Amino acid sequence: MKLHFDHALVARLLAHAQAASEHPPTYDQLVDPAFLKAGVSSRHPAGADVDRAKIPAGLMLVGDHGVYLMSNGYPGFSDAEGQANLVAYAVEADPRTRPDDWYDVKRASFGGDDGAEFLSADTIRKALEATVGSRLWIDVTPARISCPYLASPQKNRSGRPDGGSGKAQSE
């Protein structure tokens, strides 16, 4: 299911994540030995065992009370009302504007369980570039997440770019 997000707000969230020097881990990153502090070797690491400077910048696609994107930068990106984290809700799954059907959209797209999936800064940047002038979209199913990107120009036999179609395609 394609979920649509405010382009400018997603760009602000990405800028926050990229400016941060630390990033809290997702569950998958928490158990990845590549992100542990030097000398830590645990089968069940805790948050304190992770070197937050090793976690890459990006956005979290979260499914809980709605579906939304948020910066993984630490400290969090406060919103205008002082909430700890500014988020960009999917238009289709925003409980503030779709109180009657956000939950059905959340289940159909993200699945029944709550959680968060990491999307790299490079993936989000490419999706933003591919959707300039419109809403950013992310195709989300319980089994897969894909974002649009602009295909690199194809080179002809002489090695020169042919131009490319400029159409968004899924990664």
N, C-alpha and C positions, 0 to 999 in steps of 0.2 A: 504494500500500500504506500503510495507516495504521500509523504507528509511535507507540508510547506512551512517555511520559517521566514521571519522578517530578515531580509538580506543585511540591512545596516546594523541591526542588533547583533546578528551572528558575527559580523566583521568586528564589532566592538568587543565581543566575548573572546574572539580569537586574538585580538591585539592584547587583551589583558593576559591571556594564557602565555603568549610569547614574551611578554615583558616580565613575567614572574621568574624568579630564580629557583623557586621550589614548586613542586607539584605533588599533591597527595596521590597515592596509588589506588587503582581499582583493585578488586579482589584478585584478578588475574595477575596484575603487576605485583601485588603483595607476596604472592607465592613464587614469583619468578626470581631465581637466584641472581640474575643480572642486576637487579635493583636493590639487593641487600647491601647493608653497610659492610665495609671491610672487616673480615674476621667473623662475621655472623654466618653460621651454617645451622639452620633450623628447619625441621620438617614442617613446623607450624609457626612461621614468623608472625610477629605482631607489628603494628604500625611503627613502633619505635625501632624496629630492626631494619627499616627501609631508609635508604639514602634518597630523600626527596629531590635532591639536585640531579639524580640519575633518571628520574621519571621525565619523559619528554613532554613538551607542551602540546596541548590539543584541547578538544572539547569532549565533554561527556554527554552521550545520548542517554537520557534517564527516562525510565518508565516507572512511574509510581502514581502520584496524583496528577495524571495527565502524562504527556510525553513532551520532553523539552531538552534543549541543549544548554549546557553551562560550561563556563571556563574551568579548567582544572588548575588554574593558577592559585598559588597560596601567597598571601591571604586571599580569601574569597573576594569577589567583585560585588560590592554592596550596591543595592538598587537605591532609587530616589527616596524610598520610605525607610531606608536603613536596614532592610533585610540582609542577611548574611551573603546571599548569592543571587545576583541578577540572572534570570533565565530567559530564554527565548522559547516560548511554547510553540508546538506545532499548531497551526491554525485549526486543524481538525480535532485536536485532542487537548484543548485548553479549557479547563474546568471553569474558568472565569467567564468565558463567552459561550461555551457549549455545555451548560450544566446537565442537559438531558442525554447527551450522547458521547461525551468525551471518554467514558469508561469503555464503551463498546469499541471505540476506535483504538484505545490503548490496548485492549485485549487482542483485537484483530491484527494490529501491527506489531506490538512489542511482546505480546504473550500475556499469560495470566500472572506470572511472577513479576515482582518488582525487581529492578536492578539498574545497572549502569554499564554502558559499553564505551570504551575509549575510541575516539576518532582522532587520528594524528593531525597536527597542524597542517601538514602538506596536503592531506586529503581534503580538509575543510577549505584551504586556500584554493585548490583546484576547483572545488565545487562552487565557491564564490565567483571565481573567474568565469566559469561556464554558465552562470545564471545571472550575470550582470544585467540590470534593467528589469529583473523580475524577482520573484521570491526564490530563495534557495529551497531546493527539495532534496529529500533523502527518501529512498525507497526502503521501507522497513518491513520485515516479516519476522516472526519468531525465530526463524532459522538463518536469516541473512540480512545484511545491511549493505546498500550500495548508494554511491553518490555520483552525481554527474561530473564529467570532466571534458575538457576540449581535447580532442585527439591531436597529437603532434602532427605538424604538416608532413605528408608523405614526400619522400625524395624520389625524383625521377632518375633515370639511368645516368644523367650527367652529374648527379649529386645535388642538384638544386631543388628547393622545396616546390612541390606542386600546389601548395596552398591549403589543402585540407578542407573538409566540409564545414567545420565550425559547429557541427551538431554535437549536442551533449550525448555522451554514452556512459554506461555504467561501468564502474571499476570492478 
